[in-house]
Amino acid sequence: MQAIHKYERIRRRDGAFRWGTYRDLENPNRYLETSLVDSWAEHLRQHERTTRADREIEERLPRLVRREPVVHHLVSPTPKR
């Protein structure tokens, strides 16, 4: 949990206005990290802002988990007018 919480600083620095981690009560070994940014373009810019320190954190996490994390990208739909 200490390692994943280092992501909060990275995500917020890179534009996330909300960040959180959650534990699945039905599967206590499953955790979910979420972050919200204003747009898809902002998310793509996050990938360009990676620093060497960020990469070190990202390289450490796989050694702490049982399997490769699954990434999902969700967008808020805009209602048709």
PyMOL commands that set and color helices and strands:
alter all, ss='L'
color gray80, all
select helices_A, chain A and resi 2-13+40-48+52-64
alter helices_A, ss='H'
color red, helices_A
select strands_A, chain A and resi 18-23+31-36
alter strands_A, ss='S'
color yellow, strands_A
deselect
rebuild
show_as cartoon
